[in-house]
């Protein structure tokens, strides 16, 4: 059996960072006592000050708690939900070690802790800590699998000296996907870009701790390799394929699948077809994630997530000038007055992989799904599974986007999994529904 991995989580990135220590923290040279401290860059070094004390340290300073079970630290003014509709700032409290380093003329604050402690927080941050036990256990396994797979991926890239790229661009096309290859100095970030992690700020419960303990060290494996176990809030009734969202790599366990025990009647499930995509997105097919059950939704949606409740099917409207200004602001490209949004390529769930934006000044193709979502919203569209309705009004056009789902739609659907748990499915059955031909393996 392997040892329990210790991981590094990037929390905050600012010119100066304020933090409060509860208990004594030490490095090789200094000890910082309980109280409020501030870190800033001074002549290429990190200056730490608090009360009448000032210390100077090189980048890469690690503050270790003297009593790991008791000590904790609070980072002030942490931005969460970056670029999402509910973005906000809050103070967050953590256990484990605090690492400070200089990156791009900013200070990065990193939390160092065992992966199982991290999982307790992730599950409480990603969803309600009062969720049902089978849902909590399923999420513990996929969160653990995903993180260990990303760490292994980074090691492979570095060992092979690969020049990893996530963007293809020319005069007429921008195809970009967003993963985590930019996290070179820590394993994972704390925001929705990776997995939502807020330390012990979100109250946990005995149920969360029991779920982590019950699945201790368990991961999903395919052909003896850790699965890159993705998840999103709501698939919209059809689960997407990995390579339609991220790099062109096929993971056989991340397949297209209907989020339902049986295929809904009356629908053509070839959602790469425009006709079928219109029927599906404008319809309301049966699916695990097609629910308005507040008891179930409260398990998955934290307080700020519940600011959105039209996740299964949704609608966004823009007038022509509003859309043109928005796209220019979000992409940095002046299309002029936008004349049309033309679907060019769809994935297996109906999510757009490529979208043609035709304006008076220029026409371009953009993709993949998150690039499309970012271009067409002040934050992010709920998903790229949408069809475009154009309504002609005098000398202008109203663009109405009719959409399905919330997130990229790959892997486990959190709302669908919550419904399955509520209906009595075991966590192993939930995992085998969303991840095909996998094995459950205990690593440590």
N, C-alpha and C positions, 0 to 999 in steps of 0.2 A: 504493500500500500504506500502511496505517496504521502508526503507531509502536507498539511493544510497550507495552501498558497497564501502569501501576504501580498496585497495589491496596493497600487498607488492611484488615487482618484483626484483628478484636477477639479478644484472647486471654484476658484476665483482668480481673475486676471485683471489687475488694476495697477496704476502708478504707485499707489500706497495702500497698504492693507491694515485695517484696524482689527485687533483680536483681543479677546479676554481669556485669560487662563484661570482655571479653577484647579488648584494644586500646582506643585512644582514640576517644571519641565527642564530637562538638561540636554546640553550638547556635550561634546568632548571638552569644551573650554569654559562654558558659562552655564549658569542656572537662572531661570526666569521664574519668579514667584507668582502667586495668585495676584491678579490685577489686570488692568487694561494696558495694552501695548500697541505700538504702531511700527510698521515696517515700511521703509522707503529706500529708494536707490540714491546712493551718495558716492560719486566718483567711482562708479563701477562696482561698488560693494553694497551690501544690504545693511542699512542703519536701523537698529531696533531701539526704540526709546519707550520709557514708561516711568512715571514719577520723576525722580531725579537721576535715573540711570540711563545710560546710553551705551550700546554695544555695536561693534562693527564686525560683520561676518562676510565670508565669501558666499557666492551663489551656491545653492545646494545645501543650505543649512537645514538640519533635521533636529526638531525639538521632540524628545522622547519623554513620555509621562513617567514620573517616578513610581506612581501607583496606577497601573494600567486599568484596574477594575473600578477606580474611583475618579481619577482625573478626567477632565474634559475641557475642551476649548470652544469658544464661540467666535465665528467669523462674522463681522458686521457688514451690512449692506451688500449681501450676495444677491445677484440678479438670477432669477429663475424664470423658466418658460421663455428663454431668449427668442425673440421674433415671433412668438405665438400670441394669440389674441389676449391671453391672460398674463402676459409678462409683468413681473413685479419685483420688488426688492424686499428682502427680509433678512433677519439675523438667523444664523444656523449654528447648531451646536453639534460637536463631534467627539467621539472617543478615538483613541489611537494616537499616532504621532502626527506632527505638523511639519511639513517640509516647505521651505521657501526658496524659490530660485528666480533668477532673472531671465526673462524671455522677451525678445522684441521690445526692450526698454520698458517692460512692465514686470511686476512681481506676480508670480504664480504661486498660489497656496494649494498645497497637495496634502490630502489625508492618507496616511499609511495605516492599514489595518488588515486583519485576517479576512479572507473572502467570506466566511460564514457570518461574521459580524456585519459585513457589507450587505449581504443578502437580506438580513433582517430589516435593514433600513430601506433597501430598494423595494421590497415587497410592500412596506408600509407607505412608501412615497409614490409608487406607481399606482396603487389602488388603496381602498380602505382597509385598515388593519382589522376590521371586523368581518372581512369576507369569509366565505365558507372554507372549511379545511381542505377539501379536495382542490379547490381553485388555488389556494395558497401553496399547496404542495406542488401543483403543476407549475406555478410561476417560479417557485424556488428552483426547480430543475431546469427550466429554460433559461432563467437569468444566470445561473451558475454555468450552464453549457455555453451560452453566448459569450460570457466574459472570458472563459478559459480558451474558447476558440479564437477570440480576438487577440489574446496575448500570444497564442501560438502563431497566428497569422503575422503579427508584427515581428516575431523572432525569425520566421521564415524569410520575410522580406529583407530583414537586416543581414541575415546569414548569406543570402544569395545575392546581396548588393543589388536588389532589383530597383529599377527606376519606376516606381508605382505612379501611374497617372490616372486621374479620374475625370479628365476633361478632353474632349475632342472639339476643335473649333476651327472654322474657316470663315470666309466672308459671308457665307449664306447659312451657316449652321453652328449652333452651340449645343453640344451634348455633354452634360455634366451630371455626375451623381455624387451624393454626399454620404461618405462613410466615416471612418475614424482614422484614416491614414495620417492625419495631421497631428495626432497625439503621440509625439515622439518621446516626450520626457515623462510621461505617466501612462498608465495602462488604459484608463477610461476617464471620460469627463462625467460631471455630475448632472448634466441637463438632459433633456429629451433627445438631443443629438446622439447620445449613447443610451444610458438608462437613467431614469430620474432617481437621484440619490440626494437626500437631505439630512444625512447623519441621524442624530436622535431627536431632531427638531419635530418630525412627525411622530406622534406617540405610537409606539408599537403595542402589541398585546401578547398575552401568553400564547394565543392561537398562532400568531406569526412565528414566534420562537419555536413552538411545537412543530410547525410545518417545516421549518428549516432543519430541526433536529431529526424529524422523521425521514427526511430525504438527504441527510448529511452525506456529502461527497458524491451524490448521484448526478450523473450527466447523461445526456442523450448521445448515442454513438451510432455511426453508420460506417460499415466496413472498418471497424476498430479506430475510427477517427472521431474526435469530438464534433458534434453538430453545431453549425452556426445557426443557433435556434433563435430566429427572429420573432417579433410579435408587434402587433399594432392594436389600436383601440377598437376599431370596428372594420371588418373587411367589406361590409356592404353586401354580404351574401355569397361572395365568391373570393377565394383566396388566390393571391397573385403568385407568380413564379419569381424566384430570386433574381435571375439575370435581367428581368425586365425593369428592375428597380436599381440594381447596383452593377458591379462589374460583370462582364460577360463570362461568368463561370457557372456551370450547371451543378446544382446540389440536388441529387435525385430525391431527397427527403422533403424538399421545399417545392411541392407540386401545386398545380392548379387543383382546386377541389371545391365542391359546393359545401357551404357551411350549414348542412342539413342532413338528416339521416337518409333522405331520398331526394332525388332531383325534382325541383318544383315543376309541376305540369304547366304546359303552355308556353314555355320559354325555349328559344334556341340558345344553347349554352356556348356557342362559338362567339364569344364576346369580342374577338378581334374584328368581327364584322360590324360595320356601322349600323346596319339594320337591327342586328341582334342586340348591340350595345344600347341603342335607343329604347328598344322594348324593355330591356332589363332595368336600365336606370330609371326610366319613367314608370316602371311597374313597382310592385311591392311583394316580391317573391318570399315565400316562407324561408326562414333561416334561423339558426340559433340566435344570431345577433339582431334579428328583427324583433325587438321587444321594447315595451314601454313600462315594464314592471319595475316600479321604483325600488322595491326591496332588492332586486337583482342589480339594478344600475347603481345603487348606493354602495354595492360591494366594490365596484370597479372605479367609479368616479369620485375623486376627492372633491372638496368644496369648490375649488376653482374650475375643475373639469365640468362641474354641473352648471357652469355658466353657459354651456352648450348642451342642448338636448335634441337637436335635429341632426343627429349623426348618421342615421341609417339612410335617409333620403333628405336632401337639402337643396336650397335654391339661393343663388346670389345674382343680383341685378346690377348692371352698370350702364349709364348712358355713354354715348360714343366719346365725348370729350373726357369724361371721368376715367374711362378705361384707358384712353390714349395717354393721359397724364400719369396714371398709375403705372402702366407698363414702362414708360420712359424712366420714371423714378426708380422702379424696382430692378430694371435690367441695365440702366445706363445707356440704352439705345433709343435714339429718336426715330420712331417709325412714322412720325407724322400722325395724322388722323387715321386711326385704325379702321379698316374697312371690313376685315373678316378674321375669324379664328377658325382654322381648318384642321380637323383631326387628320394626321398623317399616318400614325401607327398606334395601335392599341395593344395592351398586354392581354393575358388570359382572363383577367377579372374585369376587363373593359377600361382599365386605367390607361390613360394616354401616356405613351412612351415618347412620342414626337408630336408637336403641335406647330402648324404653320401660322405665323402672325403676319398678316398682310396689311400694310399701311400705305399712305400716300407717298411717303419718302422711300420706304424700303420694305422688302419681304424677307423674313428669316424663319428658319426652323429651330425650335428649342426643345430640349429634353434633358434628362429623363424626368420622372414624375415630380420630384421635389423642385427641380428647376422651374417646371410649369406652375406648380403651386405657389412658389415664391413670386413669380412674375405677375400673377393675376390676383394678388391680395396684398394688403398692407402688412400682413403677417404671413400666414400660409393658408391656402384653401384647405378645406378639410381633407380632400383627396384629389387625385387627378382623374378619377372615374366620373367624368361629366360629359354631357352633350350640350351643344350650343344652340340656343334658339335666338333668332334675330327678329326683332320687331321694328318695323320701319315707321318712324314718327316724323312727318313733315320732312325736314331737311337733315334728319339725324337717324341714328339706329340705336335701339336699346338691345344690349346683349344680356341674355338670361342664361345662366349656367345652371343646369339641373344635374345634381350630383349624388353619388352614393358612397357611403363609408367615411371613415375618419382615420387617416394614416395611410401608410404604404400598402397594407393588406397582405404582407408576406408572413407566413408562419402562423403562430397562434393568434386568434382573434380574442382579445380580452373580454369583450362583452359576450361573445359567443361561448367562451369557456365558462363564464360566470353562469350563463343559462344552463349549460350542460351540468355543472356542479349542482345547481339548484334542482335539476331533474334527477339527480341521484347517480350520475356518472362518476366513476372513480378517477383519480388523477392520472392513472396509467391509461385509461380509456380516452380521456381528454387529450393526452399527449399523442396517442396513436391515431386519433382523428386528424390532428393538424400536422403531424410529422409522419411520413410514410416509411415503412420498412426500417424503423429505428430499433435500437436496443437500449435498455436502461442499464447503465453500468455504474458500479460504485468505485470511484477513483481513490478515495481515502476514507 
